[in-house]
Amino acid sequence: MAEHQMPSPQSELPQELLKRPLRFYIKQNWRNFSLGLFFLFITNGMDALYPLVLKIGIDQVVAKAPPKDIFQTSLMFFVILAILAGTRYAWRTFFAAYHTDSAEDLRRRVFAHLTKMNPRFFQKNPTGELMSLLMNDIQAFRNGIGSSILILVDGIMLCSFLIPFMIYLNPDWTWKTMVFLPFVPLLIKKITASLYENFKIQQERTADWSGFAQESVAGVKVLKSFSLENLRTKAHNSLSGKVEEAANRTARVDSLFSPIMTFGASTGTVILLFIAGPDVLSGAATVGTLVAFQRYISKLTWPMTALGYGTSQYQKGMASFERIKAVLLEKPEIADVGLSEITEFKSLEVKNLGFSYETQPVLEGVSFQLKQGQTLGIVGSVGSGKSTLLHLLCRFYEKSQGEILINGQPIENFSLISLRNMMNLVTQEPFLFSDSIEQNLFPFGIQTDEPNMKKLPTEELLSEVDLWDEVSGLPSSSQSQLGERGVNLSGGQKQRLSLARGLARKTTSGQTLLLLDDVLSAVDSKTEKKLIESLTKGQQTRIIVSHKISALKNCDGILVLNQGKMLDFGIHSELLSRCSFYRNLVHLQSEESVAP
């Protein structure tokens, strides 16, 4: 078996894979493919030989040959069958290794490519559709380059053995019994073209349904809270019906293969009875010759069926690969061309930063500075671009104008991995994995021997976010398993665990940039106060986005945004005196805090 290595997210896709995927994977797995062909060749040779041995045995019985001769023929027959059993096992094993390894390689390449894509790509391509690609389309492609090629080669190879033996037995019988076979390829050509288009449509309908189903299951609480089960079920049934309709169209075309393929060969048996009977009765041919020839005609049915079925599977596989190829050809929005590495965060400077989503401006004219060990607060109305600003700092999107300088260098100079290693982003909506609490703290396998990095103890991390007392009270403590998206935790617990994950990766000098995107929205006032005290101590450099002024008033600088524009930048006291928008926020929150 081939030893797989994860394709590098930065590696270029081989052009041969995109243009000639079958040839690419045959070359990549040539050993298993070649051994599979070798044992298939022996299998077909033995398979074509044994009817001839059967003929000899029957003729010996009819001629009342000595028992010794019949025994030798029987022993030869047994040896051939034993060889067949061994070689059939061998070619199946090697061919399975070839197409399984090929599918695994493609699956890893697609997944690695998806990890390079930016958020905008996933906004255009639903999760369910991408999951369908990784599962259904890659499986169809595997069948296309695996079982279909095997079946086609098997059919062609078997024909190359069977027809010479048939000619050897009786040339006249051969051409007469095969009279209908030349019409088969003409019918195949028409059917395969229709099958390709129909299967492509079927996969697209399946992807639509998969995305809808995944979204419905994930949002089942919302559906139930609004009593939308029946409405959503009707929509689901409509999409599912389209999948069924497309699958039935494909099946109708696919079902034509077998009867067309078998008819041409099966009619040969009927013809044989008419033309061979007189020869056998007259003694021009033996009974053994008739039986062996009929066996060859029966065996010829499989190559004709294989020609159709193999072509059908290949067309399905190539239709699926076209969908896979379309995703692989998608280019990341952010080009990772930076050569510099960040070893220590010292300063951040943003100059006249702007960003537009398509033609809609999201941020305009944002400028500020942040030095090592300082804390920056960002406040503003809903939709003012606060989260977008953090995403631009992480280079999830490409800025439209202005500059972002880290340690005095443009952000584009740094490799994406290096940049994001220094920016620990805790998102607004916490995402937890179906794993233990501890594995959610260290989901990406932080290594203690990683240069300039240390892994903090679980208890210390959870204590920092005021969560250890709750976790330690669970039956398995930090090894307790979480449900999908942390469903068995409250909103505040999920937010604090997500925050702890952001704190989990620290350099030994502590010089990373921690980005907190409204991470205190789901906690109560008492917990919020503890978290603010914890976050503001030490020399960690932070950018905190929050709607709560209480979380920002002690920051070294506060950036005020409104409708994507920068209104002001300064400390809490300065903004109170000169920024009416900020002052109104403070007054409004003060009134809310004392309201009965």
C-alpha positions as CSV (number, residue, x, y, z in Angstrom):
1,M,0.0,0.0,0.0
2,A,1.2,3.5,-0.7
3,E,2.1,5.7,2.2
4,H,0.1,8.9,2.0
5,Q,1.4,12.3,2.8
6,M,-0.9,15.3,3.1
7,P,-0.5,17.5,0.0
8,S,0.9,20.8,1.1
9,P,-1.7,23.6,1.0
10,Q,0.9,25.7,-0.8
11,S,1.8,23.1,-3.4
12,E,0.6,23.7,-7.0
13,L,-1.8,21.1,-8.5
14,P,-0.2,19.0,-11.2
15,Q,-1.5,20.0,-14.6
16,E,-1.7,16.3,-15.6
17,L,-4.1,15.7,-12.8
18,L,-6.5,18.4,-14.1
19,K,-6.2,17.4,-17.7
20,R,-5.7,13.6,-17.6
21,P,-6.7,12.4,-14.2
22,L,-6.7,8.7,-15.2
23,R,-3.2,8.8,-16.6
24,F,-2.0,10.8,-13.6
25,Y,-3.2,8.2,-11.1
26,I,-2.0,5.2,-13.1
27,K,1.5,6.8,-13.2
28,Q,1.3,7.6,-9.5
29,N,0.2,4.0,-8.5
30,W,1.9,2.2,-11.4
31,R,3.1,-0.7,-9.2
32,N,-0.4,-1.7,-7.9
33,F,-1.9,-1.0,-11.3
34,S,0.7,-3.1,-13.2
35,L,0.5,-6.0,-10.8
36,G,-3.3,-5.9,-11.1
37,L,-3.1,-6.1,-14.9
38,F,-0.5,-8.9,-14.7
39,F,-2.7,-11.2,-12.5
40,L,-5.8,-10.2,-14.5
41,F,-3.9,-11.4,-17.7
42,I,-3.2,-14.7,-16.1
43,T,-6.8,-15.0,-14.8
44,N,-8.3,-14.4,-18.3
45,G,-5.8,-16.8,-19.9
46,M,-6.8,-19.5,-17.5
47,D,-10.5,-18.6,-17.9
48,A,-10.3,-18.9,-21.6
49,L,-8.3,-22.2,-21.4
50,Y,-10.6,-24.3,-19.2
51,P,-13.5,-24.7,-21.7
52,L,-10.9,-26.2,-24.1
53,V,-9.8,-28.6,-21.3
54,L,-13.5,-29.3,-20.7
55,K,-13.9,-30.2,-24.4
56,I,-11.1,-32.7,-24.2
57,G,-12.6,-34.3,-21.1
58,I,-16.1,-34.6,-22.7
59,D,-14.7,-36.0,-25.9
60,Q,-12.7,-38.5,-23.8
61,V,-15.8,-39.6,-22.0
62,V,-17.8,-40.0,-25.2
63,A,-14.9,-41.9,-26.8
64,K,-14.7,-44.1,-23.7
65,A,-11.0,-43.2,-23.2
66,P,-8.9,-44.9,-20.5
67,P,-9.6,-43.7,-16.9
68,K,-6.0,-42.6,-16.6
69,D,-6.5,-40.1,-19.5
70,I,-9.7,-38.8,-18.0
71,F,-8.0,-38.5,-14.5
72,Q,-5.2,-36.5,-16.1
73,T,-7.6,-34.2,-17.8
74,S,-9.6,-33.8,-14.6
75,L,-6.4,-32.9,-12.7
76,M,-5.5,-30.3,-15.3
77,F,-9.0,-28.9,-14.9
78,F,-8.6,-28.7,-11.1
79,V,-5.1,-27.0,-11.4
80,I,-6.6,-24.4,-13.8
81,L,-9.4,-23.6,-11.3
82,A,-6.9,-23.4,-8.4
83,I,-4.8,-20.9,-10.4
84,L,-7.9,-18.9,-11.2
85,A,-8.8,-18.7,-7.5
86,G,-5.4,-17.4,-6.6
87,T,-5.0,-14.9,-9.4
88,R,-8.5,-13.5,-9.0
89,Y,-7.7,-12.7,-5.4
90,A,-4.4,-11.1,-6.4
91,W,-5.8,-8.8,-9.1
92,R,-8.7,-7.7,-7.0
93,T,-6.3,-6.9,-4.1
94,F,-3.9,-4.9,-6.3
95,F,-6.6,-3.1,-8.2
96,A,-8.4,-2.2,-5.0
97,A,-5.1,-0.7,-3.7
98,Y,-4.7,1.3,-6.9
99,H,-8.1,3.0,-6.9
100,T,-8.4,3.3,-3.1
101,D,-5.1,5.1,-2.9
102,S,-6.0,7.3,-5.8
103,A,-9.3,8.4,-4.3
104,E,-7.5,9.0,-0.9
105,D,-4.9,11.2,-2.7
106,L,-7.6,13.2,-4.4
107,R,-9.7,13.6,-1.3
108,R,-6.6,15.0,0.6
109,R,-5.9,17.3,-2.3
110,V,-9.4,18.7,-2.3
111,F,-9.4,19.1,1.5
112,A,-6.0,20.8,1.5
113,H,-7.3,23.1,-1.3
114,L,-10.4,24.0,0.7
115,T,-8.2,25.0,3.7
116,K,-6.5,27.6,1.4
117,M,-9.8,29.2,0.4
118,N,-11.0,32.4,2.0
119,P,-14.3,33.1,3.7
120,R,-15.9,34.5,0.6
121,F,-15.5,31.1,-1.1
122,F,-17.5,29.4,1.6
123,Q,-20.1,32.1,1.4
124,K,-20.7,31.1,-2.3
125,N,-20.4,27.3,-1.8
126,P,-22.7,25.8,0.9
127,T,-21.2,23.3,3.3
128,G,-23.5,20.5,2.2
129,E,-22.4,20.9,-1.4
130,L,-18.7,20.7,-0.5
131,M,-19.4,17.6,1.7
132,S,-21.2,16.0,-1.3
133,L,-18.1,16.8,-3.4
134,L,-15.8,15.1,-0.8
135,M,-18.0,12.0,-0.5
136,N,-20.2,11.4,-3.5
137,D,-18.2,12.9,-6.3
138,I,-14.8,11.5,-5.2
139,Q,-16.5,8.0,-4.8
140,A,-17.9,8.3,-8.3
141,F,-14.5,9.3,-9.6
142,R,-12.9,6.4,-7.8
143,N,-15.3,4.0,-9.6
144,G,-14.6,5.8,-12.9
145,I,-10.8,5.2,-12.7
146,G,-11.0,2.0,-10.8
147,S,-13.8,-0.5,-11.4
148,S,-14.7,0.9,-14.8
149,I,-11.1,0.7,-16.2
150,L,-10.8,-2.7,-14.6
151,I,-14.0,-3.9,-16.3
152,L,-13.1,-2.4,-19.7
153,V,-9.6,-3.9,-19.6
154,D,-11.0,-7.2,-18.4
155,G,-13.5,-7.3,-21.2
156,I,-11.0,-6.4,-23.9
157,M,-8.4,-8.8,-22.6
158,L,-10.9,-11.6,-22.3
159,C,-12.1,-11.0,-25.9
160,S,-8.5,-11.3,-27.1
161,F,-8.3,-14.7,-25.5
162,L,-11.8,-16.0,-26.3
163,I,-12.1,-15.2,-30.0
164,P,-8.8,-16.9,-31.0
165,F,-9.9,-20.1,-29.2
166,M,-13.3,-19.9,-30.9
167,I,-11.6,-19.5,-34.3
168,Y,-9.4,-22.5,-33.4
169,L,-12.4,-24.6,-32.6
170,N,-14.5,-23.6,-35.7
171,P,-13.9,-20.5,-37.8
172,D,-17.3,-20.8,-39.6
173,W,-19.2,-21.0,-36.3
174,T,-17.3,-18.0,-35.0
175,W,-18.2,-15.3,-37.6
176,K,-21.8,-16.5,-37.8
177,T,-22.5,-16.4,-34.1
178,M,-20.9,-12.9,-33.7
179,V,-22.8,-11.3,-36.6
180,F,-24.7,-8.8,-34.3
181,L,-21.7,-7.7,-32.2
182,P,-20.4,-4.9,-34.6
183,F,-23.5,-2.9,-34.0
184,V,-22.9,-2.7,-30.2
185,P,-20.2,0.1,-30.3
186,L,-22.5,2.4,-32.3
187,L,-25.2,2.1,-29.6
188,I,-22.7,2.6,-26.8
189,K,-21.5,5.9,-28.2
190,K,-25.0,7.4,-28.1
191,I,-25.8,6.1,-24.6
192,T,-22.6,7.2,-23.0
193,A,-23.1,10.8,-24.2
194,S,-26.6,10.9,-22.7
195,L,-25.4,9.2,-19.5
196,Y,-22.6,11.8,-18.9
197,E,-25.0,14.8,-19.0
198,N,-27.7,13.1,-16.9
199,F,-25.2,11.9,-14.2
200,K,-23.7,15.4,-14.0
201,I,-27.2,16.9,-13.3
202,Q,-27.9,14.1,-10.8
203,Q,-24.7,15.1,-8.8
204,E,-25.7,18.8,-8.9
205,R,-29.2,18.0,-7.6
206,T,-27.6,15.8,-4.9
207,A,-25.3,18.6,-3.8
208,D,-28.3,21.0,-3.5
209,W,-30.3,18.5,-1.4
210,S,-27.2,17.8,0.8
211,G,-26.7,21.5,1.5
212,F,-30.3,22.0,2.4
213,A,-30.4,18.9,4.7
214,Q,-27.2,19.9,6.5
215,E,-28.4,23.4,7.1
216,S,-31.8,22.2,8.3
217,V,-30.3,19.7,10.8
218,A,-27.8,22.4,12.1
219,G,-30.6,24.9,12.5
220,V,-33.3,22.6,13.9
221,K,-33.7,24.7,17.1
222,V,-34.7,27.7,15.0
223,L,-37.1,25.6,12.9
224,K,-38.8,24.3,16.0
225,S,-39.0,27.7,17.7
226,F,-40.8,29.2,14.7
227,S,-42.8,26.0,14.0
228,L,-41.4,25.7,10.5
229,E,-41.0,21.9,10.5
230,N,-43.8,21.4,7.9
231,L,-42.7,24.2,5.7
232,R,-39.1,23.0,5.7
233,T,-40.2,19.4,5.2
234,K,-42.1,20.4,2.1
235,A,-39.0,22.3,0.7
236,H,-36.9,19.2,1.6
237,N,-39.2,16.9,-0.2
238,S,-39.2,19.1,-3.3
239,L,-35.4,19.0,-3.5
240,S,-35.3,15.3,-2.7
241,G,-37.8,14.7,-5.4
242,K,-35.5,16.5,-7.9
243,V,-32.7,14.2,-6.9
244,E,-35.0,11.2,-7.4
245,E,-36.1,12.5,-10.8
246,A,-32.5,13.1,-11.9
247,A,-31.4,9.6,-10.6
248,N,-34.3,7.9,-12.4
249,R,-33.3,9.6,-15.7
250,T,-29.8,8.5,-15.2
251,A,-30.9,4.9,-14.3
252,R,-33.1,4.7,-17.4
253,V,-30.2,5.5,-19.6
254,D,-27.8,3.3,-17.6
255,S,-30.3,0.4,-17.7
256,L,-30.0,0.2,-21.5
257,F,-26.4,-1.0,-21.3
258,S,-26.9,-4.5,-20.0
259,P,-29.7,-5.6,-22.4
260,I,-27.9,-4.1,-25.4
261,M,-24.6,-5.7,-24.5
262,T,-26.0,-9.1,-23.7
263,F,-28.4,-9.3,-26.7
264,G,-25.6,-9.3,-29.2
265,A,-23.8,-12.1,-27.5
266,S,-26.8,-14.1,-26.4
267,T,-28.2,-14.4,-29.9
268,G,-25.0,-16.2,-30.7
269,T,-26.2,-19.2,-28.7
270,V,-29.4,-19.4,-30.7
271,I,-27.5,-19.2,-34.0
272,L,-25.1,-21.9,-32.7
273,L,-27.9,-24.4,-32.2
274,F,-29.0,-24.0,-35.8
275,I,-25.5,-24.1,-37.5
276,A,-23.7,-26.5,-35.1
277,G,-26.4,-29.2,-34.8
278,P,-26.0,-30.7,-38.3
279,D,-22.2,-30.7,-37.9
280,V,-22.4,-32.6,-34.6
281,L,-25.0,-35.1,-36.0
282,S,-22.9,-35.7,-39.1
283,G,-19.7,-36.2,-37.1
284,A,-18.0,-33.1,-38.5
285,A,-17.7,-31.7,-35.0
286,T,-17.6,-33.4,-31.6
287,V,-20.0,-32.9,-28.7
288,G,-17.1,-31.5,-26.7
289,T,-16.5,-28.9,-29.4
290,L,-20.2,-27.8,-29.2
291,V,-20.1,-27.6,-25.4
292,A,-16.8,-25.7,-25.3
293,F,-18.0,-23.3,-28.1
294,Q,-21.2,-22.6,-26.2
295,R,-19.1,-21.8,-23.1
296,Y,-17.1,-19.4,-25.1
297,I,-20.2,-17.6,-26.4
298,S,-21.5,-17.4,-22.8
299,K,-18.2,-16.0,-21.6
300,L,-18.3,-13.5,-24.5
301,T,-21.5,-12.0,-23.0
302,W,-19.4,-10.6,-20.1
303,P,-17.0,-8.6,-22.3
304,M,-19.9,-7.1,-24.1
305,T,-21.6,-6.2,-20.9
306,A,-18.3,-5.0,-19.5
307,L,-17.8,-2.7,-22.4
308,G,-21.1,-1.0,-21.7
309,Y,-20.9,-1.0,-17.9
310,G,-17.3,0.1,-17.8
311,T,-18.0,3.0,-20.2
312,S,-21.0,3.9,-18.1
313,Q,-19.0,4.1,-14.9
314,Y,-16.2,6.0,-16.6
315,Q,-18.5,8.6,-17.9
316,K,-20.0,9.0,-14.4
317,G,-16.6,9.4,-12.9
318,M,-15.5,12.0,-15.4
319,A,-18.7,13.9,-14.9
320,S,-17.9,14.0,-11.1
321,F,-14.3,15.0,-11.8
322,E,-15.5,18.0,-13.7
323,R,-17.3,19.2,-10.5
324,I,-14.2,18.5,-8.5
325,K,-12.0,20.2,-11.0
326,A,-14.1,23.3,-10.9
327,V,-13.4,23.6,-7.2
328,L,-9.7,22.8,-7.6
329,L,-9.4,25.6,-10.2
330,E,-10.8,28.2,-7.8
331,K,-8.0,30.5,-6.8
332,P,-7.6,31.7,-3.2
333,E,-8.5,35.4,-2.9
334,I,-5.4,36.0,-0.8
335,A,-2.1,35.2,-2.6
336,D,0.4,33.8,-0.1
337,V,3.5,35.3,-1.6
338,G,5.1,36.7,1.6
339,L,8.6,35.4,2.4
340,S,9.2,37.0,5.8
341,E,8.5,35.3,9.1
342,I,7.3,37.1,12.3
343,T,9.3,36.0,15.3
344,E,8.0,38.7,17.7
345,F,5.2,41.2,17.6
346,K,6.3,44.8,18.2
347,S,3.9,47.1,16.6
348,L,0.8,47.5,14.4
349,E,0.0,50.5,12.2
350,V,-3.1,50.9,10.1
351,K,-3.1,53.8,7.6
352,N,-6.3,55.0,5.7
353,L,-7.6,51.4,5.5
354,G,-10.5,50.7,3.3
355,F,-12.5,47.6,2.2
356,S,-15.4,47.0,-0.1
357,Y,-17.5,43.9,-0.5
358,E,-18.1,43.7,-4.2
359,T,-19.3,47.3,-4.8
360,Q,-20.5,48.0,-1.3
361,P,-18.0,49.9,0.9
362,V,-17.6,48.3,4.3
363,L,-14.7,50.3,5.8
364,E,-13.3,53.7,4.9
365,G,-10.3,55.8,6.2
366,V,-9.4,53.7,9.3
367,S,-6.1,54.7,10.9
368,F,-4.5,53.8,14.3
369,Q,-1.4,52.5,15.9
370,L,-0.8,49.8,18.5
371,K,2.4,49.0,20.3
372,Q,3.6,45.8,22.0
373,G,1.8,45.3,25.3
374,Q,-1.0,47.8,24.6
375,T,-4.7,47.1,24.4
376,L,-6.9,48.5,21.7
377,G,-10.6,48.7,22.0
378,I,-13.0,48.9,19.0
379,V,-16.6,50.0,19.5
380,G,-19.4,50.9,17.1
381,S,-22.9,50.3,15.9
382,V,-24.0,47.0,14.4
383,G,-22.6,46.6,10.9
384,S,-20.0,49.3,11.3
385,G,-17.1,47.0,10.1
386,K,-15.6,45.9,13.5
387,S,-15.4,42.2,12.6
388,T,-14.3,43.0,9.1
389,L,-11.3,45.0,10.5
390,L,-10.1,42.0,12.5
391,H,-10.5,39.8,9.4
392,L,-8.4,42.2,7.3
393,L,-5.7,42.1,10.0
394,C,-5.7,38.3,9.6
395,R,-5.8,38.6,5.8
396,F,-9.0,36.7,5.4
397,Y,-9.9,39.4,2.9
398,E,-7.7,41.6,0.8
399,K,-8.0,45.3,1.6
400,S,-9.2,47.7,-1.0
401,Q,-7.0,50.6,0.0
402,G,-4.5,51.8,2.6
403,E,-1.8,50.0,4.4
404,I,-1.4,47.6,7.3
405,L,2.1,47.5,8.8
406,I,3.4,45.0,11.3
407,N,6.8,45.7,12.8
408,G,7.0,48.4,10.2
409,Q,6.6,46.0,7.3
410,P,3.5,45.7,5.0
411,I,1.4,42.8,6.0
412,E,1.7,41.2,2.6
413,N,5.5,40.6,3.2
414,F,4.7,37.9,5.8
415,S,3.7,34.4,5.0
416,L,0.1,33.6,6.0
417,I,1.0,30.9,8.4
418,S,3.5,33.1,10.2
419,L,1.1,36.0,10.3
420,R,-1.8,34.0,11.7
421,N,0.4,32.2,14.2
422,M,1.0,35.7,15.7
423,M,-2.7,36.6,15.6
424,N,-4.9,34.6,17.9
425,L,-8.5,35.4,16.7
426,V,-11.4,34.5,19.0
427,T,-14.5,34.8,16.8
428,Q,-17.8,36.4,17.6
429,E,-19.7,33.1,17.2
430,P,-17.8,30.3,19.1
431,F,-17.3,27.1,17.2
432,L,-16.6,24.0,19.2
433,F,-15.7,20.5,18.0
434,S,-17.4,17.2,18.9
435,D,-14.5,16.2,21.2
436,S,-13.3,16.6,24.7
437,I,-13.0,20.0,26.4
438,E,-9.3,19.7,26.5
439,Q,-9.1,18.8,22.8
440,N,-11.1,21.9,22.1
441,L,-8.5,24.0,23.9
442,F,-5.7,22.5,21.8
443,P,-7.5,21.5,18.5
444,F,-4.6,21.9,16.2
445,G,-2.0,19.9,18.2
446,I,0.1,22.6,19.7
447,Q,3.6,21.1,20.2
448,T,5.6,21.9,23.3
449,D,8.8,21.7,21.3
450,E,7.6,24.2,18.7
451,P,10.1,27.1,18.5
452,N,9.3,29.9,20.9
453,M,6.0,28.3,22.0
454,K,4.7,26.8,25.2
455,K,1.6,24.8,26.0
456,L,-0.3,26.1,29.0
457,P,-1.9,23.8,31.6
458,T,-5.6,23.2,31.1
459,E,-6.5,24.3,34.6
460,E,-4.6,27.5,34.2
461,L,-6.3,28.4,30.9
462,L,-9.8,27.6,32.2
463,S,-9.2,29.5,35.4
464,E,-8.2,32.6,33.3
465,V,-11.7,32.6,31.8
466,D,-13.5,31.7,35.0
467,L,-14.5,28.3,33.8
468,W,-12.4,25.8,35.7
469,D,-14.8,25.5,38.7
470,E,-17.6,24.5,36.3
471,V,-15.5,22.1,34.3
472,S,-13.8,20.4,37.3
473,G,-17.3,19.6,38.6
474,L,-18.1,17.5,35.5
475,P,-17.7,13.7,35.9
476,S,-14.8,13.6,33.5
477,S,-13.5,17.1,34.2
478,S,-11.6,18.5,31.1
479,Q,-11.9,15.1,29.4
480,S,-15.7,15.5,29.2
481,Q,-17.0,15.1,25.7
482,L,-18.9,17.9,23.9
483,G,-21.8,17.4,21.5
484,E,-21.9,18.9,18.0
485,R,-20.9,22.5,18.2
486,G,-20.7,22.2,22.0
487,V,-24.5,21.8,22.3
488,N,-24.3,20.5,25.9
489,L,-22.7,23.9,27.1
490,S,-24.5,27.1,27.7
491,G,-23.9,30.2,25.5
492,G,-21.6,31.8,28.1
493,Q,-19.7,28.6,28.7
494,K,-19.1,28.1,24.9
495,Q,-17.9,31.7,24.6
496,R,-15.5,31.4,27.6
497,L,-14.1,28.0,26.3
498,S,-13.6,29.6,22.9
499,L,-11.8,32.5,24.6
500,A,-9.6,30.0,26.5
501,R,-8.7,28.4,23.2
502,G,-7.5,31.9,21.9
503,L,-5.3,32.1,25.0
504,A,-3.9,28.6,24.6
505,R,-1.2,29.5,22.2
506,K,1.3,31.9,23.7
507,T,4.9,32.5,22.9
508,T,7.4,32.3,25.8
509,S,7.8,36.0,25.6
510,G,4.0,36.5,25.4
511,Q,4.4,38.7,22.2
512,T,1.4,37.6,20.2
513,L,-1.6,39.7,19.1
514,L,-4.9,38.5,20.7
515,L,-8.0,39.5,18.7
516,L,-11.2,39.3,20.6
517,D,-14.4,39.8,18.6
518,D,-17.2,40.6,21.0
519,V,-16.4,37.6,23.2
520,L,-18.2,38.9,26.3
521,S,-21.7,39.2,24.8
522,A,-23.1,36.0,26.4
523,V,-21.7,36.3,29.9
524,D,-23.3,38.0,32.9
525,S,-21.9,41.2,34.5
526,K,-20.1,39.4,37.3
527,T,-18.3,37.1,34.9
528,E,-17.6,39.9,32.5
529,K,-15.9,41.9,35.2
530,K,-13.6,38.9,36.1
531,L,-12.8,38.3,32.5
532,I,-11.9,42.0,31.9
533,E,-9.6,42.0,34.8
534,S,-8.0,38.8,33.6
535,L,-7.6,40.0,30.0
536,T,-6.2,43.4,30.9
537,K,-3.4,42.1,33.2
538,G,0.0,41.1,31.9
539,Q,1.9,42.2,28.8
540,Q,-0.3,40.5,26.2
541,T,-1.1,42.8,23.2
542,R,-4.8,42.8,22.5
543,I,-7.5,44.2,20.3
544,I,-10.9,43.9,21.9
545,V,-14.1,44.4,19.9
546,S,-17.1,45.0,22.2
547,H,-20.4,46.8,22.4
548,K,-19.9,47.2,26.1
549,I,-18.0,50.4,27.1
550,S,-17.2,48.8,30.5
551,A,-15.0,46.3,28.7
552,L,-13.1,49.0,26.8
553,K,-12.7,52.1,29.0
554,N,-9.3,51.0,30.4
555,C,-7.8,50.3,27.0
556,D,-4.8,52.3,25.8
557,G,-6.8,53.5,22.9
558,I,-10.4,53.1,21.6
559,L,-11.3,53.2,17.9
560,V,-14.9,54.4,17.3
561,L,-16.6,53.2,14.1
562,N,-20.0,54.1,12.6
563,Q,-21.3,52.8,9.2
564,G,-17.8,51.7,8.2
565,K,-16.2,55.1,8.9
566,M,-13.7,56.0,11.6
567,L,-15.3,58.7,13.9
568,D,-12.5,59.0,16.4
569,F,-9.6,57.4,18.2
570,G,-8.4,58.1,21.7
571,I,-8.6,57.0,25.4
572,H,-11.9,56.9,27.2
573,S,-11.7,60.4,28.8
574,E,-10.8,62.0,25.5
575,L,-13.6,60.4,23.7
576,L,-16.1,61.4,26.3
577,S,-15.2,65.0,25.9
578,R,-15.0,65.3,22.1
579,C,-17.0,62.4,20.5
580,S,-20.8,62.8,20.7
581,F,-21.4,59.3,19.3
582,Y,-19.2,57.6,21.9
583,R,-20.7,59.8,24.7
584,N,-24.2,58.8,23.6
585,L,-23.2,55.1,23.9
586,V,-21.9,55.6,27.4
587,H,-25.0,57.4,28.5
588,L,-27.3,54.8,26.9
589,Q,-25.5,51.9,28.6
590,S,-25.4,53.8,31.9
591,E,-29.2,54.1,31.8
592,E,-29.6,50.5,30.9
593,S,-27.5,49.4,33.8
594,V,-29.6,51.2,36.4
595,A,-33.0,50.5,34.7
596,P,-35.4,48.4,37.0
